Amino acid sequence: MSTIPAIDPVGAIEAAVAATVDDALRRILVVDDETSIRLALSRFLRTRGFEVEMADSGAAAISALKRQRCALMLCDLRMPGMTGLEVVPHALAVDQDLGIIMLTAVNDATSATEALTKGAFDYLTKPVELPDLEAAVERALARRMRTMERRAVDHLIREEVSLRTLQLEREKGALRELTVSVAETLINAMEAKDVYLRGHSVRVAELGAAIAVELDLPDHVVEQVHTAGRLHDVGKIGIRESVLNKNGPLTAEEFAHVKDHVRIGLEILHPLSHLGESLHFIRDHHEHWDGSGYPFGRAAFDITIGGRVLTAADAFDALTSKRAYRDPMSAVATLDFLQAQAGALLEPRVYEALRVVVTAGAVEGIPRIG
């Protein structure tokens, strides 16, 4: 069985962060409409080894960020046109990893706090003390790095979960196919001893799946119906051959024995819990819409949709197949007979889907009209 290699978390994180941290780590964008402040801040930051870009407005800042990636942006809060508060979300939309430090007057602390809620890292009040600026820049760079690492870890976790989920689904699918194949071997062995049952389970599976498609059931339900159809008669391996092959009507005791094949089948398949809803469909494949079926006498929507579909597919195949005690009915006669049973044996909606599928003649091995 194929496996998916594990991810080296440390190496993967380092690679993910390295992929986003380039020379932009030392590039800072200074945004202020006052030329003197822009120049003063820029000169100081360059003495500390940073590459500095400048913008005199919010619009110019957004344009600069689109042209070249920056690690940080120092942005004045009060500017003509686009305010610093308005710049923050636009700047983060350009680069979600951008660290933002707001520059504000003392009486703008409330607005600066609002900028923090929009994604800014910090704010400094004017006039800015250069040691405070240097400390704020280092804090912002460190926070930016932590944020990028956390995002990389989150991405890797999601990727790992996705890969493991895919692997698990593949393994479950392989196990399901293996167990279905084993059960089918039992069914084939049973059908090989009875010429009248040969191929019955395969035909019911194909017809049931086609009916499910016609009913516009979800793909996974169609697959569950098909699986249940392949396995629905596995319990007949526990029924006496003399009863299965009897050339004539069954006694009450013999009919009760035949009905027991549902219970026997469920006991055989019970350990295969990974078959999921297919087991419930098998349980219900002899229940009738009016409650007269077996083994539990379920009625109407208390019967699973898969059980209702398999009841129709099983009935159609049984009636159109030769038995030791009777000849097969034609497809037309069978549909007429089952139409009379709609509302009793079959759910009317399911009968209609059966009629459409059989009339279309799209299911291999199923008798066609005409």
Sine and cosine of phi, psi and omega as CSV:
sin_phi,cos_phi,sin_psi,cos_psi,sin_omega,cos_omega
0.00,0.00,0.75,-0.66,-0.06,-1.00
-0.94,0.33,0.56,-0.83,0.03,-1.00
-0.83,-0.56,0.35,-0.94,0.01,-1.00
-0.97,-0.23,0.83,-0.56,-0.06,-1.00
-0.88,0.47,0.57,-0.82,0.01,-1.00
-0.96,0.29,0.45,-0.89,0.04,-1.00
-1.00,-0.01,0.71,-0.71,0.11,-0.99
-0.98,0.22,0.96,-0.27,-0.15,-0.99
-0.87,0.50,-0.71,0.71,-0.06,-1.00
-0.91,0.42,-0.77,0.64,0.00,-1.00
-0.89,0.46,-0.64,0.77,-0.02,-1.00
-0.92,0.38,-0.63,0.77,0.02,-1.00
-0.90,0.43,-0.73,0.69,0.01,-1.00
-0.86,0.51,-0.66,0.75,0.00,-1.00
-0.92,0.39,-0.64,0.77,-0.03,-1.00
-0.92,0.40,-0.67,0.74,0.00,-1.00
-0.93,0.36,-0.67,0.74,0.00,-1.00
-0.87,0.49,-0.52,0.85,-0.02,-1.00
-0.93,0.38,-0.39,0.92,-0.03,-1.00
-0.96,-0.27,-0.32,0.95,-0.02,-1.00
-0.99,-0.14,0.96,-0.27,0.02,-1.00
-0.87,-0.50,-0.50,-0.87,-0.02,-1.00
-0.92,0.39,-0.17,0.99,0.04,-1.00
-0.91,0.41,-0.29,0.96,-0.02,-1.00
-0.85,0.53,-0.49,0.87,-0.02,-1.00
-0.96,-0.29,0.31,0.95,-0.03,-1.00
-0.95,-0.32,0.78,-0.62,-0.02,-1.00
-0.82,-0.57,0.66,-0.75,0.06,-1.00
-0.97,-0.24,0.85,-0.53,0.03,-1.00
-0.97,-0.23,0.85,-0.53,-0.08,-1.00
-0.87,-0.50,0.91,-0.42,0.03,-1.00
-0.32,-0.95,0.66,-0.75,-0.01,-1.00
-0.98,0.19,-0.18,0.98,0.05,-1.00
-1.00,-0.07,0.88,-0.47,-0.07,-1.00
-0.86,0.51,-0.66,0.75,-0.06,-1.00
-0.89,0.47,-0.65,0.76,0.00,-1.00
-0.93,0.36,-0.68,0.73,0.02,-1.00
-0.84,0.54,-0.74,0.67,-0.06,-1.00
-0.92,0.40,-0.65,0.76,-0.03,-1.00
-0.91,0.42,-0.73,0.69,0.00,-1.00
-0.90,0.43,-0.64,0.77,-0.03,-1.00
-0.91,0.41,-0.69,0.72,0.00,-1.00
-0.87,0.49,-0.69,0.72,-0.02,-1.00
-0.90,0.45,-0.71,0.70,-0.04,-1.00
-0.91,0.42,-0.56,0.83,0.03,-1.00
-0.92,0.39,-0.56,0.83,0.04,-1.00
-0.92,0.39,-0.32,0.95,0.02,-1.00
-0.99,-0.12,0.21,0.98,0.11,-0.99
1.00,0.01,0.19,0.98,0.00,-1.00
-1.00,-0.06,0.53,-0.84,0.19,-0.98
-1.00,0.03,0.75,-0.66,-0.14,-0.99
-0.85,-0.52,0.72,-0.69,0.17,-0.99
-0.92,-0.39,0.45,-0.90,-0.03,-1.00
-0.79,-0.62,0.50,-0.86,0.08,-1.00
-0.58,-0.81,0.61,-0.79,-0.06,-1.00
-0.98,-0.18,0.12,0.99,0.00,-1.00
-0.35,-0.94,0.23,-0.97,0.03,-1.00
-0.89,0.45,-0.68,0.74,0.00,-1.00
-0.89,0.46,-0.68,0.73,0.02,-1.00
-0.91,0.43,-0.56,0.83,0.02,-1.00
-0.90,0.43,-0.71,0.70,0.01,-1.00
-0.88,0.47,-0.67,0.75,0.03,-1.00
-0.88,0.47,-0.67,0.74,-0.01,-1.00
-0.90,0.44,-0.65,0.76,0.00,-1.00
-0.91,0.41,-0.53,0.84,0.03,-1.00
-0.95,0.31,-0.49,0.87,0.00,-1.00
-0.98,0.19,-0.63,0.78,-0.16,-0.99
-0.53,-0.85,0.69,-0.72,-0.04,-1.00
-0.97,0.23,0.66,-0.75,0.04,-1.00
-0.82,-0.58,0.44,-0.90,0.06,-1.00
-0.99,0.17,-0.68,0.73,-0.06,-1.00
-0.73,-0.68,0.36,-0.93,0.13,-0.99
-0.72,-0.69,0.83,-0.56,0.16,-0.99
-1.00,-0.10,0.87,-0.49,-0.16,-0.99
-0.75,-0.66,0.79,-0.61,0.07,-1.00
-0.92,0.39,0.60,-0.80,-0.01,-1.00
-0.98,0.20,-0.67,0.74,-0.05,-1.00
-0.97,-0.22,0.93,-0.38,0.04,-1.00
-0.60,-0.80,0.51,-0.86,0.08,-1.00
-0.91,0.41,0.48,-0.88,-0.04,-1.00
0.98,0.22,-0.84,-0.55,0.01,-1.00
-0.97,0.26,0.87,-0.49,0.00,-1.00
-0.97,0.24,0.26,-0.97,0.03,-1.00
-0.87,0.50,-0.58,0.81,0.03,-1.00
-0.88,0.48,-0.60,0.80,0.01,-1.00
-0.97,0.22,-0.45,0.90,-0.02,-1.00
-0.93,0.37,-0.60,0.80,-0.14,-0.99
-0.80,0.61,-0.84,0.54,-0.04,-1.00
-0.90,0.44,-0.56,0.83,0.02,-1.00
-0.92,0.39,-0.64,0.77,0.00,-1.00
-0.91,0.41,-0.66,0.75,0.01,-1.00
-0.94,0.35,-0.45,0.89,0.07,-1.00
-0.93,0.37,-0.51,0.86,0.05,-1.00
-0.97,0.26,-0.68,0.74,-0.04,-1.00
-0.57,-0.82,0.97,-0.25,-0.05,-1.00
-0.92,0.40,-0.31,0.95,-0.01,-1.00
-1.00,-0.02,-0.01,1.00,-0.05,-1.00
-0.92,0.40,0.77,-0.64,0.13,-0.99
-1.00,0.04,0.70,-0.71,-0.08,-1.00
-0.81,-0.58,0.78,-0.63,0.11,-0.99
-0.88,-0.48,0.82,-0.58,-0.02,-1.00
-1.00,-0.01,0.57,-0.82,0.09,-1.00
-0.93,-0.36,0.83,-0.56,-0.13,-0.99
-0.60,-0.80,0.43,-0.90,0.15,-0.99
-0.97,0.26,0.30,-0.95,-0.07,-1.00
-0.84,0.55,-0.65,0.76,-0.08,-1.00
-0.99,0.16,0.12,0.99,0.03,-1.00
-0.95,-0.30,0.33,0.94,-0.06,-1.00
-0.86,0.51,-0.59,0.80,0.00,-1.00
-0.89,0.45,-0.70,0.71,0.03,-1.00
-0.91,0.41,-0.60,0.80,0.02,-1.00
-0.90,0.43,-0.63,0.78,0.05,-1.00
-0.90,0.44,-0.62,0.78,0.05,-1.00
-0.89,0.46,-0.59,0.81,0.04,-1.00
-0.89,0.46,-0.57,0.82,0.04,-1.00
-0.90,0.44,-0.62,0.78,0.02,-1.00
-0.93,0.38,-0.38,0.92,0.02,-1.00
-1.00,0.06,-0.12,0.99,0.07,-1.00
0.80,-0.59,-0.04,1.00,0.07,-1.00
-0.93,0.37,0.49,-0.87,-0.02,-1.00
-0.99,0.11,-0.62,0.79,-0.18,-0.98
-0.32,-0.95,0.17,-0.99,0.15,-0.99
-0.59,-0.81,0.50,-0.87,0.03,-1.00
-0.82,-0.57,0.60,-0.80,0.02,-1.00
-1.00,-0.07,0.58,-0.81,0.05,-1.00
-1.00,0.10,0.52,-0.85,-0.11,0.99
-0.94,0.33,0.64,-0.77,-0.09,-1.00
-0.99,0.15,0.79,-0.62,0.12,-0.99
-0.99,0.17,0.78,-0.62,-0.11,-0.99
-0.87,0.49,-0.65,0.76,0.07,-1.00
-0.88,0.48,-0.60,0.80,0.04,-1.00
-0.91,0.42,-0.63,0.78,0.03,-1.00
-0.89,0.46,-0.72,0.69,-0.03,-1.00
-0.88,0.47,-0.68,0.73,0.00,-1.00
-0.91,0.42,-0.64,0.76,-0.01,-1.00
-0.91,0.41,-0.63,0.77,0.02,-1.00
-0.89,0.45,-0.70,0.71,0.00,-1.00
-0.90,0.43,-0.65,0.76,0.05,-1.00
-0.89,0.46,-0.68,0.73,-0.03,-1.00
-0.91,0.41,-0.65,0.76,0.03,-1.00
-0.89,0.45,-0.66,0.75,0.01,-1.00
-0.91,0.42,-0.66,0.75,0.02,-1.00
-0.91,0.41,-0.64,0.77,0.03,-1.00
-0.86,0.51,-0.69,0.72,0.00,-1.00
-0.89,0.45,-0.69,0.73,0.01,-1.00
-0.89,0.46,-0.65,0.76,0.00,-1.00
-0.89,0.45,-0.68,0.73,0.00,-1.00
-0.92,0.39,-0.63,0.78,0.03,-1.00
-0.91,0.42,-0.67,0.74,0.01,-1.00
-0.89,0.45,-0.66,0.75,0.02,-1.00
-0.91,0.42,-0.62,0.78,0.04,-1.00
-0.90,0.44,-0.67,0.74,0.02,-1.00
-0.90,0.44,-0.71,0.70,0.02,-1.00
-0.85,0.52,-0.68,0.74,0.01,-1.00
-0.89,0.45,-0.70,0.72,-0.01,-1.00
-0.91,0.41,-0.61,0.79,0.04,-1.00
-0.89,0.45,-0.71,0.70,0.02,-1.00
-0.88,0.47,-0.64,0.77,0.00,-1.00
-0.91,0.41,-0.68,0.73,0.00,-1.00
-0.90,0.43,-0.70,0.72,0.02,-1.00
-0.88,0.48,-0.68,0.73,0.02,-1.00
-0.87,0.48,-0.71,0.71,0.01,-1.00
-0.90,0.43,-0.69,0.73,-0.01,-1.00
-0.92,0.39,-0.61,0.79,0.04,-1.00
-0.90,0.44,-0.68,0.74,0.03,-1.00
-0.88,0.47,-0.69,0.72,0.01,-1.00
-0.89,0.46,-0.69,0.73,0.00,-1.00
-0.89,0.47,-0.68,0.74,0.01,-1.00
-0.90,0.45,-0.62,0.78,0.05,-1.00
-0.90,0.44,-0.69,0.73,-0.01,-1.00
-0.92,0.40,-0.65,0.76,0.04,-1.00
-0.90,0.43,-0.65,0.76,0.04,-1.00
-0.89,0.46,-0.68,0.73,0.01,-1.00
-0.91,0.42,-0.66,0.75,0.03,-1.00
-0.91,0.42,-0.65,0.76,0.01,-1.00
-0.88,0.47,-0.70,0.71,0.01,-1.00
-0.91,0.42,-0.61,0.79,0.01,-1.00
-0.90,0.44,-0.73,0.68,-0.03,-1.00
-0.93,0.37,-0.61,0.80,0.06,-1.00
-0.89,0.45,-0.65,0.76,0.02,-1.00
-0.89,0.45,-0.65,0.76,0.03,-1.00
-0.89,0.45,-0.72,0.69,0.00,-1.00
-0.90,0.44,-0.62,0.79,0.03,-1.00
-0.90,0.44,-0.52,0.85,0.05,-1.00
-0.88,0.48,-0.65,0.76,0.07,-1.00
-0.89,0.45,-0.69,0.72,-0.02,-1.00
-0.90,0.43,-0.69,0.72,0.01,-1.00
-0.88,0.47,-0.63,0.78,0.04,-1.00
-0.90,0.44,-0.64,0.77,0.03,-1.00
-0.92,0.38,-0.72,0.70,-0.03,-1.00
-0.93,0.37,-0.46,0.89,0.00,-1.00
-0.90,0.43,-0.43,0.90,-0.01,-1.00
-1.00,0.06,-0.12,0.99,-0.04,-1.00
-0.72,-0.70,0.97,-0.24,-0.05,-1.00
-0.86,0.52,-0.44,0.90,-0.05,-1.00
-0.98,0.19,-0.34,0.94,0.00,-1.00
-0.99,-0.15,-0.14,0.99,-0.13,-0.99
-0.86,0.52,0.83,-0.56,0.03,-1.00
0.99,0.13,-0.01,1.00,-0.09,-1.00
-0.88,0.48,-0.72,0.69,-0.07,-1.00
-0.91,0.42,-0.63,0.78,0.02,-1.00
-0.90,0.43,-0.69,0.73,-0.01,-1.00
-0.91,0.42,-0.66,0.75,0.02,-1.00
-0.90,0.44,-0.63,0.77,0.02,-1.00
-0.88,0.47,-0.72,0.69,-0.03,-1.00
-0.92,0.39,-0.69,0.72,-0.01,-1.00
-0.92,0.38,-0.67,0.75,0.02,-1.00
-0.88,0.48,-0.68,0.73,0.02,-1.00
-0.89,0.45,-0.64,0.77,0.01,-1.00
-0.90,0.43,-0.65,0.76,0.06,-1.00
-0.89,0.45,-0.68,0.74,0.01,-1.00
-0.88,0.48,-0.64,0.77,0.05,-1.00
-0.90,0.43,-0.69,0.72,0.01,-1.00
-0.88,0.48,-0.54,0.84,0.04,-1.00
-0.98,0.19,-0.04,1.00,0.00,-1.00
0.89,0.46,0.62,0.79,0.07,-1.00
-0.97,0.23,0.43,-0.90,0.01,-1.00
-0.85,0.53,0.44,-0.90,-0.05,-1.00
-0.83,0.56,-0.65,0.76,-0.04,-1.00
-0.93,0.38,-0.50,0.86,0.05,-1.00
-0.95,0.31,-0.64,0.77,0.07,-1.00
-0.84,0.54,-0.70,0.72,0.00,-1.00
-0.91,0.42,-0.64,0.77,0.03,-1.00
-0.91,0.41,-0.62,0.78,0.07,-1.00
-0.89,0.46,-0.69,0.72,-0.01,-1.00
-0.88,0.47,-0.70,0.71,0.02,-1.00
-0.88,0.47,-0.71,0.71,0.01,-1.00
-0.89,0.46,-0.62,0.78,0.03,-1.00
-0.88,0.47,-0.64,0.77,0.01,-1.00
-0.91,0.42,-0.50,0.87,-0.12,-0.99
-0.94,-0.34,-0.02,1.00,-0.21,-0.98
-0.88,0.47,-0.46,0.89,-0.06,-1.00
-0.96,-0.26,0.28,0.96,-0.03,-1.00
-0.86,0.52,-0.47,0.88,-0.01,-1.00
-0.92,0.38,-0.30,0.95,-0.01,-1.00
-0.93,0.37,-0.20,0.98,0.08,-1.00
-0.91,0.42,-0.32,0.95,0.04,-1.00
-0.99,-0.12,0.11,0.99,0.00,-1.00
-0.99,-0.11,0.66,-0.76,-0.03,-1.00
-0.87,0.50,0.71,-0.70,0.01,-1.00
-0.87,0.49,-0.57,0.82,-0.01,-1.00
-0.88,0.47,-0.48,0.88,0.02,-1.00
-0.99,0.12,-0.70,0.71,-0.01,-1.00
-0.87,0.49,-0.61,0.79,-0.09,-1.00
-0.98,-0.19,0.23,0.97,-0.06,-1.00
-0.89,0.46,0.75,-0.66,-0.01,-1.00
-1.00,-0.04,0.94,0.35,-0.01,-1.00
0.37,-0.93,0.05,-1.00,-0.03,-1.00
-0.88,0.48,0.52,-0.85,0.04,-1.00
-1.00,0.05,0.56,-0.83,0.14,-0.99
-0.96,0.27,0.18,-0.98,0.02,-1.00
-0.87,0.49,-0.64,0.77,0.01,-1.00
-0.92,0.40,-0.66,0.75,0.00,-1.00
-0.92,0.39,-0.64,0.77,0.01,-1.00
-0.91,0.41,-0.65,0.76,0.06,-1.00
-0.88,0.47,-0.60,0.80,0.04,-1.00
-0.91,0.42,-0.66,0.75,0.02,-1.00
-0.90,0.43,-0.68,0.73,-0.01,-1.00
-0.88,0.47,-0.39,0.92,-0.02,-1.00
-0.93,0.37,-0.18,0.98,-0.04,-1.00
-0.90,0.43,-0.43,0.90,0.04,-1.00
-0.92,0.40,-0.73,0.68,0.02,-1.00
-0.88,0.47,-0.70,0.72,-0.01,-1.00
-0.88,0.47,-0.69,0.72,0.01,-1.00
-0.87,0.49,-0.69,0.73,0.01,-1.00
-0.90,0.43,-0.58,0.81,0.04,-1.00
-0.92,0.39,-0.63,0.78,0.03,-1.00
-0.90,0.43,-0.66,0.75,-0.11,-0.99
-1.00,0.00,-0.15,0.99,-0.09,-1.00
-0.80,0.60,-0.67,0.74,0.01,-1.00
-0.90,0.43,-0.29,0.96,-0.08,-1.00
-1.00,-0.01,0.86,0.52,-0.08,-1.00
-0.88,0.47,-0.37,0.93,0.00,-1.00
-0.93,0.37,-0.16,0.99,0.09,-1.00
-0.96,0.27,-0.21,0.98,0.14,-0.99
0.85,0.53,-0.76,-0.64,-0.12,-0.99
-0.90,0.43,-0.36,0.93,0.03,-1.00
-0.84,0.55,-0.56,0.83,0.01,-1.00
-0.90,0.43,-0.62,0.78,0.04,-1.00
-0.93,0.37,-0.59,0.81,0.04,-1.00
-0.90,0.44,-0.66,0.75,0.04,-1.00
-0.89,0.45,-0.68,0.73,0.03,-1.00
-0.83,0.56,-0.59,0.81,-0.15,-0.99
-0.99,-0.14,0.09,1.00,-0.20,-0.98
-0.96,0.27,-0.08,1.00,0.12,-0.99
-0.88,-0.47,0.23,0.97,0.11,-0.99
-0.99,0.16,0.55,-0.84,-0.04,-1.00
-0.94,-0.35,0.53,-0.85,-0.03,-1.00
-0.81,0.59,-0.57,0.82,-0.04,-1.00
-1.00,0.00,0.07,1.00,0.05,-1.00
1.00,0.01,0.09,1.00,-0.07,-1.00
-1.00,-0.01,0.06,1.00,-0.06,-1.00
-1.00,0.05,-0.23,-0.97,-0.01,-1.00
-0.64,-0.77,0.31,-0.95,0.20,0.98
-1.00,-0.02,-0.17,0.98,-0.13,-0.99
-0.92,-0.39,-0.09,1.00,-0.01,-1.00
0.92,0.38,0.53,0.85,0.05,-1.00
-0.93,0.38,0.42,-0.91,-0.03,-1.00
-0.69,-0.73,0.46,-0.89,0.13,-0.99
0.75,0.66,-0.77,-0.64,-0.13,-0.99
-0.98,0.19,0.00,1.00,0.19,-0.98
-0.96,0.29,-0.29,0.96,0.09,-1.00
-1.00,0.08,0.73,-0.68,0.03,-1.00
-0.86,0.50,0.46,-0.89,0.01,-1.00
-0.87,0.49,-0.61,0.79,0.04,-1.00
-0.91,0.41,-0.60,0.80,0.06,-1.00
-0.90,0.43,-0.65,0.76,0.02,-1.00
-0.90,0.43,-0.64,0.77,0.00,-1.00
-0.92,0.38,-0.70,0.71,-0.04,-1.00
-0.93,0.37,-0.52,0.85,0.08,-1.00
-0.85,0.52,-0.69,0.73,0.00,-1.00
-0.93,0.38,-0.73,0.68,-0.02,-1.00
-0.90,0.43,-0.66,0.75,-0.01,-1.00
-0.91,0.42,-0.69,0.73,-0.01,-1.00
-0.90,0.44,-0.69,0.72,-0.02,-1.00
-0.89,0.45,-0.72,0.69,-0.03,-1.00
-0.92,0.39,-0.62,0.78,0.01,-1.00
-0.89,0.45,-0.69,0.72,-0.05,-1.00
-0.95,0.32,-0.51,0.86,-0.02,-1.00
-1.00,-0.04,0.09,1.00,0.03,-1.00
-0.95,-0.30,0.55,-0.84,0.04,-1.00
-0.95,0.32,0.66,-0.75,0.09,-1.00
-0.85,-0.53,0.26,-0.97,-0.03,-1.00
-0.87,0.50,-0.47,0.88,-0.10,-0.99
-0.96,-0.27,0.02,1.00,0.01,-1.00
-0.29,-0.96,0.32,-0.95,0.08,-1.00
-1.00,0.06,0.34,-0.94,0.00,-1.00
-0.95,0.33,0.47,-0.88,0.13,-0.99
-1.00,0.01,0.44,-0.90,0.07,-1.00
-0.96,0.29,0.28,-0.96,0.02,-1.00
-0.87,0.49,-0.66,0.75,-0.01,-1.00
-0.89,0.45,-0.74,0.67,-0.01,-1.00
-0.89,0.45,-0.61,0.79,0.01,-1.00
-0.91,0.41,-0.69,0.73,0.04,-1.00
-0.89,0.45,-0.63,0.77,0.04,-1.00
-0.89,0.45,-0.69,0.73,-0.01,-1.00
-0.90,0.44,-0.72,0.70,-0.04,-1.00
-0.94,0.33,-0.48,0.88,0.08,-1.00
-0.87,0.49,-0.62,0.78,0.04,-1.00
-0.93,0.38,-0.35,0.94,0.00,-1.00
-1.00,-0.06,-0.06,1.00,0.04,-1.00
-0.91,0.41,0.81,-0.59,-0.10,-1.00
0.99,-0.16,-0.22,0.98,0.05,-1.00
-0.87,-0.49,-0.98,0.20,0.07,-1.00
-0.94,0.35,-0.70,0.72,-0.14,-0.99
-0.90,-0.44,0.51,-0.86,0.20,-0.98
-0.92,0.38,0.75,-0.66,-0.04,-1.00
-0.81,0.59,-0.66,0.75,-0.01,-1.00
-0.89,0.45,-0.62,0.78,0.00,-1.00
-0.94,0.33,-0.64,0.77,0.06,-1.00
-0.86,0.51,-0.68,0.73,-0.03,-1.00
-0.88,0.48,-0.65,0.76,0.05,-1.00
-0.90,0.43,-0.65,0.76,0.07,-1.00
-0.86,0.51,-0.71,0.70,-0.01,-1.00
-0.87,0.50,-0.68,0.73,-0.01,-1.00
-0.90,0.45,-0.70,0.71,-0.04,-1.00
-0.90,0.43,-0.73,0.69,-0.03,-1.00
-0.92,0.40,-0.66,0.75,0.00,-1.00
-0.89,0.46,-0.60,0.80,0.01,-1.00
-0.94,0.34,-0.38,0.92,0.03,-1.00
0.90,0.45,0.57,0.82,-0.12,-0.99
-1.00,-0.06,-0.14,0.99,-0.09,-1.00
-0.99,-0.17,0.86,-0.51,-0.03,-1.00
-0.89,0.46,0.73,-0.68,0.08,-1.00
1.00,0.04,-0.12,0.99,0.00,-1.00
-1.00,-0.09,0.75,-0.67,0.01,-1.00
-0.80,0.60,0.63,-0.78,-0.05,-1.00
-0.96,-0.29,0.30,-0.95,0.06,-1.00
-0.97,0.25,0.73,-0.68,0.07,-1.00
0.99,0.14,0.00,0.00,0.00,0.00
